[in-house]
Amino acid sequence: MTLRTATAGEVLALSAALSGGLYEVTAEVVDQVQVAEVRRKDLVHFLHQHCDVCLQVVNLLSEDLHEAYDRVRAVGLVRTRHPHLNHGLHLH
């Protein structure tokens, strides 16, 4: 299942990097890419030194959260409008 397609210049796994957790999804390359890996310690230090960038990161995380809300809302609407799709689905 494809959740979304990243575009040039996007930062992947930002939430996981800042929380120190694992990234919850897998990225798959469909074209040539160039990747830069940044250690969590270096990222956090950089954000402490550059408040303007830190605010941009907050904005990016907020956008990711709102996209996730939209996906959950869309799934809920499908289940509400098509109850037969809920058969066998168990949410805990």
C-alpha positions as CSV (number, residue, x, y, z in Angstrom):
1,M,0.0,0.0,0.0
2,T,1.4,3.4,-0.9
3,L,0.6,6.0,1.7
4,R,2.1,8.9,-0.3
5,T,4.9,9.8,-2.8
6,A,7.7,12.0,-1.5
7,T,8.9,14.8,-3.8
8,A,12.4,16.3,-4.3
9,G,13.7,18.1,-1.2
10,E,11.4,16.3,1.3
11,V,12.7,15.2,4.7
12,L,11.8,11.6,5.5
13,A,11.5,10.1,9.0
14,L,11.7,13.5,10.7
15,S,9.2,12.6,13.4
16,A,11.1,9.4,14.2
17,A,14.4,11.2,14.2
18,L,13.2,13.8,16.7
19,S,11.4,11.3,18.9
20,G,14.3,8.8,18.9
21,G,11.9,6.2,17.8
22,L,11.7,3.9,14.8
23,Y,10.3,5.0,11.4
24,E,6.9,3.3,11.1
25,V,6.9,2.8,7.3
26,T,9.2,1.8,4.5
27,A,10.4,4.0,1.7
28,E,10.7,2.6,-1.8
29,V,12.7,4.3,-4.5
30,V,11.0,4.5,-7.9
31,D,13.5,6.9,-9.6
32,Q,17.1,8.0,-9.0
33,V,17.6,9.7,-5.7
34,Q,20.3,11.4,-3.7
35,V,20.0,10.9,0.1
36,A,21.7,12.7,2.9
37,E,21.6,11.0,6.3
38,V,21.7,13.2,9.4
39,R,22.4,11.8,12.9
40,R,19.7,12.6,15.5
41,K,22.2,14.3,17.8
42,D,23.4,16.6,15.0
43,L,19.9,17.4,14.0
44,V,18.8,18.3,17.5
45,H,21.9,20.4,18.0
46,F,21.3,22.2,14.8
47,L,17.7,22.9,15.7
48,H,18.8,24.3,19.1
49,Q,21.1,26.7,17.3
50,H,18.6,27.8,14.5
51,C,15.2,28.7,15.9
52,D,13.9,29.7,12.5
53,V,14.6,26.2,11.1
54,C,13.1,24.7,14.2
55,L,9.8,26.5,13.5
56,Q,9.9,25.2,10.0
57,V,10.3,21.7,11.3
58,V,7.3,22.2,13.6
59,N,5.3,23.3,10.5
60,L,6.4,20.2,8.6
61,L,5.4,17.9,11.5
62,S,2.1,19.7,11.8
63,E,1.4,19.2,8.1
64,D,2.2,15.5,8.4
65,L,-0.2,15.2,11.4
66,H,-3.0,16.9,9.4
67,E,-2.4,14.6,6.5
68,A,-2.7,11.6,8.8
69,Y,-5.9,13.0,10.3
70,D,-7.3,13.3,6.7
71,R,-6.4,9.7,5.9
72,V,-8.1,8.5,9.1
73,R,-11.1,10.6,8.4
74,A,-11.3,9.2,4.9
75,V,-11.2,5.6,6.2
76,G,-13.9,6.4,8.7
77,L,-16.1,7.9,6.0
78,V,-15.7,4.8,3.8
79,R,-16.7,2.5,6.7
80,T,-19.7,4.7,7.6
81,R,-21.0,4.9,4.1
82,H,-20.2,1.2,3.3
83,P,-20.8,-0.8,6.6
84,H,-20.4,-4.1,4.7
85,L,-16.6,-3.2,4.5
86,N,-16.4,-3.5,8.3
87,H,-17.2,-7.2,8.3
88,G,-14.3,-9.0,10.0
89,L,-12.6,-5.8,11.0
90,H,-11.6,-5.7,14.7
91,L,-10.3,-2.5,16.1
92,H,-8.7,-2.6,19.5
